[in-house]
């Protein structure tokens, strides 16, 4: 059995059929994450990546994630992420024991260092499908890149922080190579999970043994996801 055994589920919300993936990590793992639920450093028993409608406007995403986790029978400390990207198109990557799952939506490719005050419709608190748009232009489809990575060896706290940097660098490299001039989107999230037991590795930069494997696995998944997204008809993005 692989370490990253994803379950795919479906639900109907606001008239839309929406997918989610669940990883039931069980006991004995910890993670670092930027997610709204389970963010920071700590034990992780599960990771939920749930799709939301294209015009998501709930102002209580943490409560929403708690509801979704409960509906999947998830308890204990876990990580919950939301995305309007199509979770059914989750892409996998693997290298040397590191496993990655990524959902890639790129409706609003974003540079991290943007001018102050630059608007970003990715984060607009409104139903984007109701916005006026030029005649013939496809409906707005929000996008987010969520990355879950599972490394099979323990890492120190510092190495876990370094792993998030490595994931981000590999993601950006993949996007640029796939033809998207951006560093990601304004709502991307990441989770890196490792075993709790054992002597932790002190490094996870891209030239360390495990950091290099992590970078290649993330690059593989995000690059494939970006190419797949770019190949979609406009109405499906």
Secondary structure as UniProt FT lines:
FT   STRAND          6..13
FT   TURN            14..15
FT   STRAND          16..24
FT   STRAND          29..33
FT   STRAND          40..43
FT   STRAND          46..51
FT   TURN            54..55
FT   HELIX           61..71
FT   TURN            72..73
FT   STRAND          78..83
FT   HELIX           87..89
FT   STRAND          91..95
FT   TURN            96..97
FT   STRAND          98..104
FT   TURN            107..108
FT   TURN            116..117
FT   HELIX           121..123
FT   HELIX           128..130
FT   TURN            135..136
FT   STRAND          145..150
FT   HELIX           157..177
FT   TURN            178..179
FT   TURN            186..187
FT   STRAND          189..195
FT   TURN            206..207
FT   HELIX           209..230
FT   HELIX           234..236
//
